[in-house]
Amino acid sequence: MDKTFRHLILLLLCACSLLSSCAPINSPAREERIDLSTAGFLTIYLNHSTTETLTQVSINGVEIYIEPEWYPLTDAVSNLQENKIEQQFVAADPLSAGIYSKIRFQITVQSVTGELLRQEQMELPLSRPLEIKSASSNCLFVDSQLALQHLNQPLQRQLHVRSQQRILADELLYILCPEIQTLYLARVDPYRIVAAHGIDAGIIDMALDNEHKLLYLLDQQQRLIQRFDTTNQTLTDRIPLPLTDHPEYIEVSADGNTLY
Protein backbone atom coordinates (compact mmCIF):
# COMPACT_ATOMS: atom_id res chain seq x y z
CA MET A 1 0.00 0.00 0.00
CA ASP A 2 1.68 3.25 -1.11
CA LYS A 3 1.99 6.43 0.96
CA THR A 4 -0.78 8.31 -0.87
CA PHE A 5 -3.31 5.51 -0.41
CA ARG A 6 -2.46 5.28 3.29
CA HIS A 7 -3.11 9.02 3.53
CA LEU A 8 -6.56 8.54 1.98
CA ILE A 9 -7.43 6.03 4.67
CA LEU A 10 -6.12 8.46 7.30
CA LEU A 11 -8.37 11.19 5.87
CA LEU A 12 -11.40 8.98 6.39
CA LEU A 13 -10.40 7.82 9.84
CA CYS A 14 -9.95 11.44 10.89
CA ALA A 15 -13.35 12.43 9.54
CA CYS A 16 -15.11 9.47 11.08
CA SER A 17 -13.34 9.59 14.44
CA LEU A 18 -13.62 13.35 14.92
CA LEU A 19 -17.13 13.05 16.32
CA SER A 20 -17.33 9.31 16.80
CA SER A 21 -15.34 6.14 16.51
CA CYS A 22 -15.78 4.78 13.01
CA ALA A 23 -16.13 1.09 13.67
CA PRO A 24 -14.78 -1.60 11.35
CA ILE A 25 -17.26 -2.35 8.60
CA ASN A 26 -17.99 -5.84 9.83
CA SER A 27 -18.59 -4.87 13.46
CA PRO A 28 -22.03 -4.53 15.07
CA ALA A 29 -23.68 -1.13 15.27
CA ARG A 30 -22.50 1.05 18.14
CA GLU A 31 -24.81 2.93 20.47
CA GLU A 32 -22.95 6.28 20.29
CA ARG A 33 -24.24 7.22 16.86
CA ILE A 34 -24.94 10.76 15.76
CA ASP A 35 -28.64 11.49 15.39
CA LEU A 36 -29.20 12.79 11.85
CA SER A 37 -32.99 12.51 11.87
CA THR A 38 -33.31 16.31 11.72
CA ALA A 39 -29.82 17.22 10.51
CA GLY A 40 -27.27 16.49 7.81
CA PHE A 41 -23.54 15.81 8.06
CA LEU A 42 -20.86 17.96 6.41
CA THR A 43 -17.19 17.12 5.85
CA ILE A 44 -14.72 19.71 4.54
CA TYR A 45 -11.47 18.96 2.73
CA LEU A 46 -8.64 21.12 1.41
CA ASN A 47 -7.46 20.10 -2.08
CA HIS A 48 -4.02 21.16 -3.26
CA SER A 49 -3.33 21.65 -6.98
CA THR A 50 0.41 21.88 -6.39
CA THR A 51 2.67 19.26 -4.82
CA GLU A 52 5.57 21.55 -3.98
CA THR A 53 7.23 20.69 -0.67
CA LEU A 54 8.31 24.20 0.31
CA THR A 55 5.18 25.16 2.27
CA GLN A 56 2.74 23.82 4.81
CA VAL A 57 -0.90 24.93 4.86
CA SER A 58 -3.52 24.72 7.60
CA ILE A 59 -7.13 25.85 7.88
CA ASN A 60 -8.90 26.21 11.23
CA GLY A 61 -11.69 28.11 12.94
CA VAL A 62 -14.08 27.08 10.20
CA GLU A 63 -17.58 28.60 10.22
CA ILE A 64 -20.36 28.26 7.65
CA TYR A 65 -23.12 30.77 7.08
CA ILE A 66 -26.86 30.16 7.07
CA GLU A 67 -28.95 33.29 7.27
CA PRO A 68 -28.81 35.11 9.65
CA GLU A 69 -25.81 33.61 11.51
CA TRP A 70 -22.50 31.80 11.31
CA TYR A 71 -22.28 28.20 12.51
CA PRO A 72 -18.89 26.95 13.86
CA LEU A 73 -17.61 23.54 12.81
CA THR A 74 -15.33 21.14 14.67
CA ASP A 75 -11.78 21.47 13.36
CA ALA A 76 -9.50 18.55 12.68
CA VAL A 77 -7.20 17.89 15.64
CA SER A 78 -4.24 18.91 13.49
CA ASN A 79 -4.39 19.66 9.78
CA LEU A 80 -1.00 21.27 9.21
CA GLN A 81 0.43 19.30 6.32
CA GLU A 82 2.90 19.69 3.53
CA ASN A 83 1.48 20.55 0.13
CA LYS A 84 2.88 17.31 -1.26
CA ILE A 85 -0.29 15.74 0.20
CA GLU A 86 -3.00 16.47 -2.36
CA GLN A 87 -5.92 16.47 0.07
CA GLN A 88 -6.28 17.06 3.79
CA PHE A 89 -9.20 16.78 6.17
CA VAL A 90 -10.25 20.17 7.62
CA ALA A 91 -13.48 19.91 9.61
CA ALA A 92 -16.74 18.01 10.06
CA ASP A 93 -20.02 18.37 11.94
CA PRO A 94 -23.76 17.75 11.85
CA LEU A 95 -25.65 20.78 10.49
CA SER A 96 -29.26 21.85 10.73
CA ALA A 97 -31.23 21.45 7.52
CA GLY A 98 -31.13 24.60 5.42
CA ILE A 99 -29.26 26.46 2.70
CA TYR A 100 -25.69 27.61 3.36
CA SER A 101 -24.01 30.25 1.21
CA LYS A 102 -20.50 31.06 2.44
CA ILE A 103 -17.64 29.96 4.66
CA ARG A 104 -14.95 31.65 6.72
CA PHE A 105 -11.78 30.41 8.37
CA GLN A 106 -8.21 31.24 9.27
CA ILE A 107 -5.56 30.03 6.85
CA THR A 108 -1.92 29.66 7.85
CA VAL A 109 0.98 29.14 5.45
CA GLN A 110 4.36 28.15 6.82
CA SER A 111 7.66 27.00 5.43
CA VAL A 112 8.66 23.41 6.13
CA THR A 113 11.02 24.79 8.78
CA GLY A 114 8.09 26.43 10.64
CA GLU A 115 8.58 30.01 9.47
CA LEU A 116 5.26 31.86 9.25
CA LEU A 117 4.76 33.08 5.68
CA ARG A 118 1.10 34.17 5.64
CA GLN A 119 -1.84 34.06 8.05
CA GLU A 120 -5.21 35.54 7.22
CA GLN A 121 -8.85 35.39 8.22
CA MET A 122 -10.82 34.66 5.06
CA GLU A 123 -14.47 34.71 3.99
CA LEU A 124 -15.38 33.01 0.74
CA PRO A 125 -18.68 32.42 -1.06
CA LEU A 126 -19.64 28.90 -2.04
CA SER A 127 -19.61 28.35 -5.79
CA ARG A 128 -23.30 27.54 -5.40
CA PRO A 129 -25.54 27.45 -2.31
CA LEU A 130 -25.27 24.20 -0.35
CA GLU A 131 -28.58 22.65 0.63
CA ILE A 132 -28.33 20.42 3.68
CA LYS A 133 -31.22 18.00 4.04
CA SER A 134 -32.13 15.83 7.00
CA ALA A 135 -30.32 12.46 7.03
CA SER A 136 -27.98 13.60 4.23
CA SER A 137 -24.20 13.74 4.06
CA ASN A 138 -22.21 16.18 1.94
CA CYS A 139 -18.67 17.34 1.25
CA LEU A 140 -17.28 20.82 0.71
CA PHE A 141 -13.93 21.24 -1.00
CA VAL A 142 -11.59 24.20 -0.64
CA ASP A 143 -9.56 24.04 -3.85
CA SER A 144 -6.18 25.69 -3.37
CA GLN A 145 -3.73 26.97 -5.97
CA LEU A 146 -1.39 28.33 -3.32
CA ALA A 147 2.24 28.30 -4.38
CA LEU A 148 5.35 29.80 -2.86
CA GLN A 149 5.90 32.16 -5.79
CA HIS A 150 2.34 33.53 -5.47
CA LEU A 151 2.25 34.23 -1.74
CA ASN A 152 2.58 37.98 -2.34
CA GLN A 153 -0.76 37.92 -4.16
CA PRO A 154 -4.22 38.02 -2.48
CA LEU A 155 -4.98 34.58 -1.08
CA GLN A 156 -8.67 34.88 -1.93
CA ARG A 157 -7.80 34.67 -5.61
CA GLN A 158 -6.04 31.37 -5.02
CA LEU A 159 -8.85 29.59 -3.14
CA HIS A 160 -12.20 28.36 -4.41
CA VAL A 161 -14.95 26.65 -2.39
CA ARG A 162 -17.28 24.17 -4.06
CA SER A 163 -19.72 21.48 -3.06
CA GLN A 164 -19.58 17.89 -4.25
CA GLN A 165 -20.83 16.96 -7.70
CA ARG A 166 -22.06 13.77 -9.31
CA ILE A 167 -18.97 11.68 -10.03
CA LEU A 168 -18.59 10.08 -13.44
CA ALA A 169 -15.99 7.43 -12.75
CA ASP A 170 -15.83 3.65 -12.71
CA GLU A 171 -12.88 3.16 -10.38
CA LEU A 172 -14.15 4.45 -7.06
CA LEU A 173 -13.57 3.34 -3.49
CA TYR A 174 -16.53 3.13 -1.11
CA ILE A 175 -15.92 3.70 2.60
CA LEU A 176 -18.67 3.12 5.15
CA CYS A 177 -18.76 5.14 8.40
CA PRO A 178 -21.91 3.98 10.21
CA GLU A 179 -21.53 6.24 13.27
CA ILE A 180 -21.89 9.37 11.13
CA GLN A 181 -24.37 7.72 8.74
CA THR A 182 -22.09 8.39 5.79
CA LEU A 183 -20.87 6.54 2.73
CA TYR A 184 -17.74 8.23 1.32
CA LEU A 185 -16.70 7.95 -2.31
CA ALA A 186 -13.04 8.27 -3.26
CA ARG A 187 -11.16 8.37 -6.54
CA VAL A 188 -8.46 5.79 -7.05
CA ASP A 189 -6.19 8.05 -9.12
CA PRO A 190 -5.47 10.49 -7.64
CA TYR A 191 -6.49 9.12 -4.25
CA ARG A 192 -8.92 11.64 -2.75
CA ILE A 193 -12.42 11.87 -1.31
CA VAL A 194 -14.85 13.19 -3.93
CA ALA A 195 -18.32 12.85 -2.40
CA ALA A 196 -20.41 11.62 0.52
CA HIS A 197 -23.89 10.14 0.73
CA GLY A 198 -26.17 9.85 3.75
CA ILE A 199 -27.24 6.37 4.79
CA ASP A 200 -29.89 5.06 7.18
CA ALA A 201 -29.04 4.77 10.87
CA GLY A 202 -29.21 0.96 10.93
CA ILE A 203 -26.67 0.27 8.17
CA ILE A 204 -23.64 -1.58 9.55
CA ASP A 205 -21.96 -3.33 6.60
CA MET A 206 -21.64 -3.31 2.82
CA ALA A 207 -20.55 -5.51 -0.08
CA LEU A 208 -19.58 -4.42 -3.59
CA ASP A 209 -20.71 -6.29 -6.71
CA ASN A 210 -18.16 -5.23 -9.32
CA GLU A 211 -19.78 -7.37 -11.99
CA HIS A 212 -23.08 -5.46 -11.94
CA LYS A 213 -21.81 -2.14 -10.54
CA LEU A 214 -23.94 -2.46 -7.40
CA LEU A 215 -23.28 -1.85 -3.73
CA TYR A 216 -25.31 -3.74 -1.12
CA LEU A 217 -25.85 -2.08 2.27
CA LEU A 218 -26.98 -4.15 5.24
CA ASP A 219 -29.54 -2.40 7.46
CA GLN A 220 -29.60 -4.40 10.67
CA GLN A 221 -32.16 -2.14 12.35
CA GLN A 222 -34.82 -2.49 9.64
CA ARG A 223 -33.74 -6.04 8.69
CA LEU A 224 -33.27 -5.28 5.01
CA ILE A 225 -30.64 -4.81 2.32
CA GLN A 226 -30.45 -1.58 0.35
CA ARG A 227 -29.12 -1.71 -3.18
CA PHE A 228 -26.99 1.24 -4.38
CA ASP A 229 -26.39 1.76 -8.11
CA THR A 230 -22.74 2.87 -8.33
CA THR A 231 -23.17 4.14 -11.89
CA ASN A 232 -26.04 6.52 -11.12
CA GLN A 233 -25.08 6.88 -7.45
CA THR A 234 -28.62 6.34 -6.23
CA LEU A 235 -30.40 3.87 -3.96
CA THR A 236 -32.53 1.72 -6.23
CA ASP A 237 -34.50 -0.65 -4.01
CA ARG A 238 -34.75 -2.46 -0.68
CA ILE A 239 -34.69 -6.19 -0.11
CA PRO A 240 -36.49 -7.28 3.10
CA LEU A 241 -34.96 -10.01 5.25
CA PRO A 242 -36.82 -12.63 7.31
CA LEU A 243 -37.83 -11.31 10.74
CA THR A 244 -35.94 -14.17 12.38
CA ASP A 245 -32.62 -13.11 10.81
CA HIS A 246 -30.16 -10.90 12.72
CA PRO A 247 -27.23 -10.52 10.29
CA GLU A 248 -24.10 -8.63 11.28
CA TYR A 249 -22.20 -8.71 7.98
CA ILE A 250 -22.80 -9.21 4.26
CA GLU A 251 -20.83 -10.72 1.38
CA VAL A 252 -21.53 -11.10 -2.33
CA SER A 253 -20.40 -13.90 -4.62
CA ALA A 254 -17.85 -13.22 -7.37
CA ASP A 255 -20.53 -13.41 -10.08
CA GLY A 256 -22.84 -11.08 -8.11
CA ASN A 257 -25.72 -13.54 -8.10
CA THR A 258 -25.69 -14.56 -4.44
CA LEU A 259 -25.62 -12.61 -1.16
CA TYR A 260 -24.43 -14.17 2.09
N, C-alpha and C positions, 0 to 999 in steps of 0.2 A: 504494500500500500504506500503510494508516494506521499510526499509532504503536503501537497496541495489537497489531496483527497482527505488526509487526516485533519486538515484545517476545516474542511467542509463539515466533517462530523463534529468537530469542536464547536463550530458555529451553531449547530443544531442543539448540542448539549447545553450550550450557554443559554440559548433562547428558551429551551424547555425547562431548565433547572432554575432560571431566574426567579420564577414565581412558584415553581413546584419541582418535584423530582420526576423527570421523565422516565418512566419505568421501561424496562426492556419490553419489546413488542409482545413476547410470549408470556408475560407475567399477568396475573389477575389484576382487575381494576383496583385502584387505590381509593381510599375514602377522601383524601385531601385534594379533590378536584376543584377547579375553578368553576363557579356557576356562571354559565354563559346564556342562561335562559332569557335574560333581558339585556344582554350586552354582547359585543363582539370582541375579538382579540386582534391586536395589532402588533406586528414585529417590524422593526426598522433596521435596515442594513446600510452600510456605507460601501459603495462600489468604487474602486479605483480604476481609472483608465490607463494609468502609468504604473510601471513596475520598478521605477527607480528606487534605489536603496539609500538615498541621501536624506530622506525625511521620514518622520513619524507623524501620524495624524490621529487625533482623538476628537470625538464629539461627546459632549455631556450636557446635562441640564436641559434635556429635551422636553419641549412642551408643544402641544398641538391645539389648534384653535377651532372651537365650535361656538358660534355666536350665542351669547355675548362674552365668552370668557376663554382663558387659556387653561388647558388641562395638562398637568405634569405627568410624565411617564417615568417608569423605573429604568434607570441607566444600567448598562452592563457594569459588572463589578470593576472591570478594567478593559478599556478598548483601545489603549495606546498600542499601535502596531505599525510596523514598517510598511511602506507602500508596496513592497514586493508581494504582500498578501493582497489578492485582488478584491476580496470582500471581507468586511468585518461586521460583527454583530454590535448594534448600538443600543437599542432599548426595546422593551416590550411591556404590554399591559392590556388588561381588559378595558374597553371603552364603551360608554353609553351609546346606544343607537342614535344616529344623527349624521349630519353632513359636515365634514371638516374641510377647511379651506387653506390653512397655512401652518407652518411649523417654525419654531425658533429654538436655538441652541447655542452653546458656546463651542467654538472650534479652536483647537490648539494644534499648531504645527511646530515640531521640534526637529533638530538634527539628530542623527543617530547617536551623537555623543551627549544629548540632553539639552543642548542650547536652544532656548526659546526663540523661534523665528517669527511667528505670528500668533496672535490670540485675539479673537473677536467674538462678540455676541452678534448672531445673525438671525434674521427673519426672512423666510423665503415662502413664496406662494407654492401651492401644489400645482403641478401641471394641469390637473383637473380636479374638481372637488372629489373627496373621498367619502363615499357613503358607507357607513358602518351599520350593518343590520344585526339583529339579535341572532345569536348562535352562528355567526360567521367568523371567518379568520382571514386577515388580509396582511399584505406586506407593503411597506413604503421603502423606496430606495433613494438614497442621496447619492447621485452620480457625481463623482469628483473628477475634475481634470487638473487638479493641483499638481504643479511641478515646480521644482526648485527655481528654475529660471523665470517663473511667472509670479513669484511671491510678492513682487512689488506692485502687482496689479490688484484691483478690487477682487476680493475672494468671492463675492456674490456672482460674479461673471463666470466663475469656474465651478460652480455647484448648481445642480438641477435636481429637483425633488419630483418623483413620479410614483404613481401607484402601480401595482402589478397589472399585467395584461395577460390575455389568453396566450398560452405558449404553444407554438407550432413546432413541436420537436418529438421525435420518436424515442431518442435515448435520454430518458429522464429517470432520476432516482426518486423514490417515494419514501418519505420518513414519517412515521406515525408517532405523535406525541399525545397520548390519551388525556393526560392531566390538564392540558390546555385546549383540548378538543380541536386539535389541528392536524391536518395532513399537509406536510411541506413537500414541494416539488423542487427538484434541483437539476440543473444541467450537468451533464457528464463532462463536457469540454466547452468552455472552461468550467471547472467545478464551482458552482455558486447557486445559492437559493434564488429561485425565480418567481415563486408564488406560494400561496397558502390557501387551503380550503378548510372551512369549518366542518366538523363531523359531530355526530350525535354523542351524547354523554356516555352511553353504554359501550361504545366501540373500544375493544381492547387488543385486537390483533388484525393482521391483514395478510393477504397472499396475492402475488402477482401472476397473472396468466399472460405470459409473453406471446403465446401463440395467437390469442384472440384479442390482445390489447385491452385486457380487463383487469381491474383490481377488485378483489373481494374483501370486504370489511366485516368483521365479526362483531355484532352488537349483542353482548351478553345480557344486557339489561332487558332488551325487548325480545330476546331469543330469535334473532333473525340475522340474515346475511344481506348486506347492501352491496350492489354491484356498481362499480365506478368505471365509466368508459374513459380510458386514458387518452383516446384520440380527441374526443369532444370535451373532455374534462367535466363531465356531468354524471350525477348519480342517475342510473337508468331504472332500476327496479329493486324490490326487496323480496328476499326469499325467506319465508317463515320456517322456523325449526320446530320440531315436536316439543310440547310443553315439558316433557320429561327430560329433555336434554339440557345439560349445563356445560357447554363447551368453554374451554379456556384458550384454545388456539385453533388455527385453521391452516391447512395446506392444500395445494392444488396439484394435480397430476401434471406430468410433463406435456401431455397432449391437451390439457385444459378441459378435459371432459369430466373429471371427477374431483369433488371436494372432500377433504377429510377433516 
